[in-house]
Amino acid sequence: MSQLKKASMVVDKAYRVAEIDKRIYGSFIEHLGRAVYGGIYEPGHPTADEQGFRKDVLELVRDLNVPIVRYPGGNMVSAYNWEDGVGPVASRPRRLELAWRTIETNEMGTNEFADWARKAGSDVMMAVNLGTRGIDAARNLLEYCNHPSGSYYSDLRISHGYKEPHKIKTWCLGNEMDGPWQVGQKTPEEYGRLAAETAKAMRLVDPTIELVSCGSSNSAMPLFPQWEATTLEHTYEHVDFVSLHQYFGNAENDPANYLAKGLEMDRFIRTVISTADFIKAKKRSKKTLNLSFDEWNVWYHSNDADKQIEPWTIAPPQLEDHYNFEDALLVGTLLITFLKHADRVKIACLAQLVNVIAPIMTEQGGSAWRQTIYYPYLHASLYGRGVALHTLSKSPVYDSKEFTDVPYLESTAVYNEEKEEVAIFAVNRHLEEGLQLECDMRSFEGYKIAEHIVLENSDLKARNSAAQEAVVPHSGGNSKLDGGVLQAVLAAKSWNVIRLVKA
């Protein structure tokens, strides 16, 4: 043990970042690939309920305790007519879906998804089309979803069998409107003006909603962060959040560099915060704008397969990344990054939830199973509720191709005062050696270790499948607590959750 590299943390209940908004454990379902058709919805499946929803998938989603799910896109929303997805299913049109060049049958739509979300225990985060449409379609959809009755669109909803409004609280003003791949791409000025006017109209319909202004599609976009600065000049006083999207990959097969990419996410978040705060200062505003990181994940495994897909087919297997163990480790570091920024990141959506770059996979007519990334997402969602603590950490570091001074220890802690529980989340990035961790826990007098969960595997490329889950967590972690000092050995390349409870 003395030969191991050593790291330390101070975990004190007085060092608070913020109360964690449970919505940082949100997810995303887009009309893309098999996310909807064959994913959450498969009539005729042995587990299908009366609406065609797969109950095996619902069970896995409920286990994750997903608080909010973004819908219906994504790129898809920028040419989507919401009216196509309501009313009698038999009379709904089939459309050319332009974002992913498939046929959209519209069997699933707004009401059906609201039903599914209720069964999953999740709220809906609805996106409106600001690509091919605008103010009118957005305010009509909001009226359809949220107005009680006595108006054209609320009464139309009632005629479709939904007497009670859906009361959807959180709305995205378009999607990735800076992207050249987006149908209806906008300049910053064009988007800022349209989003601001759409926000004003929507708030007249329902003043209680929250609104998300589109940020840059990722941190490598040519206009980042000028896009944020320009669009927020228009939208700042009309919205509650600005969005961030980022995906990560390891196409170069460089694990040390790959596992450092949480630092890239951290830099992205800090840059958007500073840009939003600049606009706040410029406007002499009293409002602090929060962040919605409403698309994030690993995405690169399926790129070659997606190029082979025949256009204009129904629900082809698109973006079906089969994740390995190193992907789970990276996802763990990204979740830790959100917790470190809990004062400003209030919503985050793992993109996506089922089949499409997802923690849950399904076989048509067969089983549903957990990918490797399911587990850090599960642990963070279950045990990362309460107050994010500002931990003081020291760790040995390394340099990689893109990053310098990368700490081997990526960690944070969450204090659930109501349950009298503390959860330490930690990733050891070292590919060959364990890490000796010493935590000063003296402010948590009378606590004991409840369990030390570990996700580890000797093979970074190990994957799960329907036939076998090769990467699963265990509760046999090496840790002890004595005299207010926690001593733990974090295995090489491992995700760890050390849970402490009041004795």
JOKA-V780676 format. One record per residue. N is the residue number from 0. RES is the residue in one letter. SS is DSSP state (~ for helix, > for strand, _ for the rest). PHI is phi in whole degrees, 0 to 359 (NA if undefined). Layout:
[[N | RES | SS | PHI] [N | RES | SS | PHI]]
This chain:
[[0 | M | _ | NA] [1 | S | _ | 294] [2 | Q | _ | 277] [3 | L | _ | 289] [4 | K | > | 297] [5 | K | > | 242] [6 | A | > | 226] [7 | S | > | 219] [8 | M | > | 218] [9 | V | > | 250] [10 | V | _ | 243] [11 | D | _ | 233] [12 | K | _ | 295] [13 | A | _ | 279] [14 | Y | _ | 269] [15 | R | > | 260] [16 | V | > | 277] [17 | A | > | 182] [18 | E | > | 293] [19 | I | _ | 280] [20 | D | _ | 284] [21 | K | ~ | 302] [22 | R | ~ | 288] [23 | I | ~ | 291] [24 | Y | ~ | 257] [25 | G | > | 283] [26 | S | > | 215] [27 | F | > | 206] [28 | I | _ | 233] [29 | E | _ | 247] [30 | H | _ | 287] [31 | L | _ | 208] [32 | G | _ | 55] [33 | R | _ | 256] [34 | A | _ | 294] [35 | V | _ | 269] [36 | Y | > | 277] [37 | G | _ | 96] [38 | G | _ | 256] [39 | I | _ | 279] [40 | Y | > | 232] [41 | E | _ | 207] [42 | P | _ | 302] [43 | G | _ | 93] [44 | H | _ | 293] [45 | P | _ | 306] [46 | T | _ | 260] [47 | A | > | 298] [48 | D | _ | 273] [49 | E | _ | 295] [50 | Q | _ | 260] [51 | G | _ | 88] [52 | F | > | 277] [53 | R | > | 290] [54 | K | ~ | 287] [55 | D | ~ | 293] [56 | V | ~ | 291] [57 | L | ~ | 304] [58 | E | ~ | 296] [59 | L | ~ | 294] [60 | V | ~ | 291] [61 | R | ~ | 298] [62 | D | ~ | 301] [63 | L | ~ | 287] [64 | N | _ | 57] [65 | V | _ | 283] [66 | P | _ | 279] [67 | I | > | 208] [68 | V | > | 229] [69 | R | > | 283] [70 | Y | > | 198] [71 | P | _ | 264] [72 | G | _ | 186] [73 | G | _ | 77] [74 | N | ~ | 306] [75 | M | ~ | 302] [76 | V | ~ | 290] [77 | S | ~ | 285] [78 | A | ~ | 224] [79 | Y | _ | 264] [80 | N | _ | 261] [81 | W | ~ | 299] [82 | E | ~ | 296] [83 | D | ~ | 294] [84 | G | ~ | 254] [85 | V | _ | 230] [86 | G | _ | 87] [87 | P | _ | 303] [88 | V | ~ | 299] [89 | A | ~ | 297] [90 | S | ~ | 258] [91 | R | _ | 282] [92 | P | _ | 280] [93 | R | _ | 272] [94 | R | > | 235] [95 | L | > | 285] [96 | E | > | 271] [97 | L | _ | 283] [98 | A | _ | 295] [99 | W | _ | 244] [100 | R | _ | 54] [101 | T | > | 233] [102 | I | > | 263] [103 | E | > | 263] [104 | T | _ | 277] [105 | N | _ | 63] [106 | E | _ | 298] [107 | M | _ | 257] [108 | G | _ | 210] [109 | T | ~ | 303] [110 | N | ~ | 293] [111 | E | ~ | 297] [112 | F | ~ | 292] [113 | A | ~ | 299] [114 | D | ~ | 297] [115 | W | ~ | 299] [116 | A | ~ | 298] [117 | R | ~ | 299] [118 | K | ~ | 293] [119 | A | ~ | 277] [120 | G | _ | 78] [121 | S | _ | 243] [122 | D | > | 272] [123 | V | > | 258] [124 | M | > | 249] [125 | M | > | 265] [126 | A | > | 255] [127 | V | > | 251] [128 | N | _ | 277] [129 | L | _ | 248] [130 | G | _ | 270] [131 | T | _ | 267] [132 | R | _ | 233] [133 | G | _ | 184] [134 | I | ~ | 302] [135 | D | ~ | 296] [136 | A | ~ | 296] [137 | A | ~ | 293] [138 | R | ~ | 289] [139 | N | ~ | 290] [140 | L | ~ | 297] [141 | L | ~ | 298] [142 | E | ~ | 299] [143 | Y | ~ | 299] [144 | C | ~ | 280] [145 | N | ~ | 244] [146 | H | _ | 283] [147 | P | _ | 299] [148 | S | _ | 183] [149 | G | _ | 89] [150 | S | _ | 230] [151 | Y | ~ | 303] [152 | Y | ~ | 283] [153 | S | ~ | 292] [154 | D | ~ | 290] [155 | L | ~ | 296] [156 | R | ~ | 301] [157 | I | ~ | 299] [158 | S | ~ | 294] [159 | H | _ | 272] [160 | G | _ | 99] [161 | Y | _ | 236] [162 | K | _ | 296] [163 | E | _ | 275] [164 | P | _ | 293] [165 | H | _ | 281] [166 | K | _ | 54] [167 | I | _ | 284] [168 | K | _ | 270] [169 | T | > | 248] [170 | W | > | 228] [171 | C | > | 264] [172 | L | > | 273] [173 | G | _ | 85] [174 | N | _ | 214] [175 | E | _ | 42] [176 | M | _ | 288] [177 | D | _ | 274] [178 | G | _ | 280] [179 | P | _ | 296] [180 | W | _ | 280] [181 | Q | _ | 277] [182 | V | _ | 293] [183 | G | _ | 84] [184 | Q | _ | 312] [185 | K | _ | 236] [186 | T | _ | 284] [187 | P | ~ | 303] [188 | E | ~ | 294] [189 | E | ~ | 299] [190 | Y | ~ | 294] [191 | G | ~ | 303] [192 | R | ~ | 295] [193 | L | ~ | 296] [194 | A | ~ | 296] [195 | A | ~ | 296] [196 | E | ~ | 290] [197 | T | ~ | 294] [198 | A | ~ | 300] [199 | K | ~ | 298] [200 | A | ~ | 294] [201 | M | ~ | 294] [202 | R | ~ | 291] [203 | L | ~ | 292] [204 | V | ~ | 289] [205 | D | _ | 214] [206 | P | _ | 291] [207 | T | _ | 273] [208 | I | _ | 284] [209 | E | > | 253] [210 | L | > | 233] [211 | V | > | 243] [212 | S | > | 273] [213 | C | _ | 293] [214 | G | _ | 267] [215 | S | _ | 295] [216 | S | _ | 293] [217 | N | _ | 191] [218 | S | _ | 286] [219 | A | _ | 266] [220 | M | _ | 296] [221 | P | _ | 303] [222 | L | _ | 268] [223 | F | _ | 286] [224 | P | _ | 261] [225 | Q | ~ | 298] [226 | W | ~ | 305] [227 | E | ~ | 298] [228 | A | ~ | 299] [229 | T | ~ | 287] [230 | T | ~ | 294] [231 | L | ~ | 290] [232 | E | ~ | 305] [233 | H | ~ | 270] [234 | T | ~ | 264] [235 | Y | ~ | 309] [236 | E | ~ | 280] [237 | H | ~ | 252] [238 | V | _ | 233] [239 | D | _ | 250] [240 | F | > | 218] [241 | V | > | 242] [242 | S | > | 268] [243 | L | > | 228] [244 | H | > | 229] [245 | Q | > | 200] [246 | Y | > | 239] [247 | F | > | 232] [248 | G | _ | 216] [249 | N | _ | 226] [250 | A | _ | 298] [251 | E | _ | 277] [252 | N | _ | 53] [253 | D | _ | 237] [254 | P | ~ | 300] [255 | A | ~ | 297] [256 | N | ~ | 289] [257 | Y | ~ | 300] [258 | L | _ | 288] [259 | A | _ | 269] [260 | K | _ | 288] [261 | G | ~ | 299] [262 | L | ~ | 294] [263 | E | ~ | 293] [264 | M | ~ | 296] [265 | D | ~ | 300] [266 | R | ~ | 296] [267 | F | ~ | 301] [268 | I | ~ | 300] [269 | R | ~ | 296] [270 | T | ~ | 292] [271 | V | ~ | 293] [272 | I | ~ | 300] [273 | S | ~ | 294] [274 | T | ~ | 291] [275 | A | ~ | 297] [276 | D | ~ | 289] [277 | F | ~ | 297] [278 | I | ~ | 294] [279 | K | ~ | 303] [280 | A | ~ | 294] [281 | K | ~ | 297] [282 | K | _ | 271] [283 | R | _ | 54] [284 | S | _ | 276] [285 | K | _ | 268] [286 | K | _ | 267] [287 | T | _ | 259] [288 | L | _ | 274] [289 | N | > | 264] [290 | L | > | 247] [291 | S | > | 240] [292 | F | > | 272] [293 | D | > | 269] [294 | E | > | 212] [295 | W | > | 201] [296 | N | > | 170] [297 | V | > | 273] [298 | W | _ | 205] [299 | Y | _ | 193] [300 | H | _ | 298] [301 | S | _ | 267] [302 | N | ~ | 303] [303 | D | ~ | 292] [304 | A | ~ | 297] [305 | D | ~ | 293] [306 | K | _ | 291] [307 | Q | _ | 268] [308 | I | _ | 288] [309 | E | _ | 287] [310 | P | _ | 292] [311 | W | _ | 64] [312 | T | _ | 254] [313 | I | _ | 261] [314 | A | _ | 48] [315 | P | _ | 289] [316 | P | _ | 283] [317 | Q | _ | 263] [318 | L | _ | 55] [319 | E | _ | 267] [320 | D | _ | 294] [321 | H | _ | 260] [322 | Y | _ | 280] [323 | N | > | 247] [324 | F | ~ | 295] [325 | E | ~ | 295] [326 | D | ~ | 296] [327 | A | ~ | 296] [328 | L | ~ | 297] [329 | L | ~ | 296] [330 | V | ~ | 303] [331 | G | ~ | 300] [332 | T | ~ | 294] [333 | L | ~ | 291] [334 | L | ~ | 297] [335 | I | ~ | 299] [336 | T | ~ | 299] [337 | F | ~ | 300] [338 | L | ~ | 296] [339 | K | ~ | 295] [340 | H | _ | 249] [341 | A | _ | 295] [342 | D | _ | 288] [343 | R | _ | 234] [344 | V | > | 275] [345 | K | > | 253] [346 | I | > | 227] [347 | A | > | 213] [348 | C | > | 236] [349 | L | > | 297] [350 | A | > | 252] [351 | Q | _ | 241] [352 | L | _ | 260] [353 | V | > | 226] [354 | N | _ | 69] [355 | V | _ | 270] [356 | I | _ | 32] [357 | A | _ | 226] [358 | P | _ | 284] [359 | I | > | 243] [360 | M | > | 240] [361 | T | > | 228] [362 | E | _ | 256] [363 | Q | _ | 300] [364 | G | _ | 75] [365 | G | _ | 241] [366 | S | _ | 273] [367 | A | > | 246] [368 | W | > | 213] [369 | R | > | 264] [370 | Q | _ | 282] [371 | T | _ | 301] [372 | I | ~ | 289] [373 | Y | ~ | 303] [374 | Y | ~ | 286] [375 | P | ~ | 298] [376 | Y | ~ | 298] [377 | L | ~ | 300] [378 | H | ~ | 297] [379 | A | ~ | 296] [380 | S | ~ | 295] [381 | L | ~ | 284] [382 | Y | ~ | 249] [383 | G | _ | 263] [384 | R | _ | 249] [385 | G | _ | 131] [386 | V | > | 251] [387 | A | > | 285] [388 | L | > | 258] [389 | H | _ | 275] [390 | T | _ | 270] [391 | L | > | 264] [392 | S | > | 241] [393 | K | > | 231] [394 | S | _ | 209] [395 | P | _ | 297] [396 | V | > | 232] [397 | Y | > | 216] [398 | D | _ | 251] [399 | S | _ | 232] [400 | K | _ | 303] [401 | E | _ | 252] [402 | F | _ | 228] [403 | T | _ | 241] [404 | D | _ | 54] [405 | V | > | 279] [406 | P | > | 289] [407 | Y | _ | 298] [408 | L | > | 267] [409 | E | > | 247] [410 | S | > | 206] [411 | T | > | 198] [412 | A | > | 217] [413 | V | > | 232] [414 | Y | > | 248] [415 | N | > | 260] [416 | E | _ | 296] [417 | E | _ | 298] [418 | K | _ | 270] [419 | E | _ | 54] [420 | E | > | 228] [421 | V | > | 233] [422 | A | > | 237] [423 | I | > | 259] [424 | F | > | 255] [425 | A | > | 212] [426 | V | > | 244] [427 | N | > | 265] [428 | R | _ | 280] [429 | H | _ | 295] [430 | L | _ | 280] [431 | E | _ | 236] [432 | E | _ | 238] [433 | G | _ | 289] [434 | L | > | 231] [435 | Q | > | 274] [436 | L | > | 250] [437 | E | > | 241] [438 | C | > | 244] [439 | D | > | 279] [440 | M | _ | 245] [441 | R | _ | 296] [442 | S | _ | 285] [443 | F | _ | 253] [444 | E | _ | 296] [445 | G | _ | 84] [446 | Y | > | 267] [447 | K | > | 221] [448 | I | > | 283] [449 | A | > | 273] [450 | E | > | 193] [451 | H | > | 234] [452 | I | > | 275] [453 | V | > | 228] [454 | L | > | 247] [455 | E | > | 215] [456 | N | _ | 196] [457 | S | _ | 289] [458 | D | _ | 251] [459 | L | _ | 300] [460 | K | _ | 265] [461 | A | _ | 298] [462 | R | > | 233] [463 | N | > | 264] [464 | S | _ | 211] [465 | A | _ | 297] [466 | A | _ | 276] [467 | Q | _ | 207] [468 | E | > | 262] [469 | A | _ | 278] [470 | V | _ | 243] [471 | V | _ | 222] [472 | P | _ | 282] [473 | H | > | 226] [474 | S | _ | 251] [475 | G | > | 257] [476 | G | _ | 295] [477 | N | > | 263] [478 | S | > | 208] [479 | K | > | 210] [480 | L | > | 234] [481 | D | > | 212] [482 | G | _ | 61] [483 | G | _ | 80] [484 | V | > | 242] [485 | L | > | 265] [486 | Q | > | 247] [487 | A | > | 218] [488 | V | > | 254] [489 | L | > | 263] [490 | A | _ | 300] [491 | A | _ | 307] [492 | K | _ | 39] [493 | S | > | 217] [494 | W | > | 255] [495 | N | > | 229] [496 | V | > | 230] [497 | I | > | 255] [498 | R | > | 256] [499 | L | > | 241] [500 | V | > | 228] [501 | K | > | 294] [502 | A | _ | 289]]
